[in-house]
Amino acid sequence: MAAKASSTTLTVVSDEVYQLGRKPETPSQRIRRLQNEAKLLAREQIEELTKGIKLLAIQSEEIANGGEAYPAGIRELASRMTEDLYAKMETFSSLLGRVPMPKLK
C-alpha cells in the first residue's frame, strides 16, 4: 500500500482573546481598564502597608509599656515610634479615603 501524502493548511489566527458576550475593547477602553486595575492594585498595596504599620505600632507600644524588662532607651524610642506610626497610619488612611475606588467592569 502506498502512503498517502497529506497536506497541512496553515491559518493565521488572531492572538486576541475575548469574553463571550462582550465586544472587543478599543485601545482607549483597554488603557482605561488597565489603569483602573493598576489603581486597584496600588490601593490594595497601600492597605496592606497600613495594616503592617498598625502591627508595628502595636508591637512598639507593647515594648514601650513593657516595664523594666526593656532597657530605658529602648522603651523611650519605642514610645516615640508608637506615636509616629499611629500618626502615619492615620495619614495613610485619610489620604486613601480621599481617593475614589476604581471601577472595574
Secondary structure, DSSP 4 states (H G I P E B T S, - for coil): -PPPP--------------TTSPPPPHHHHHHHHHHHHHHHHHHHHHHHHHHHHHHHHHHHHHHTSGGGS-HHHHHHHHHHHHHHHHHHHHHHHHHHHSPPPP--
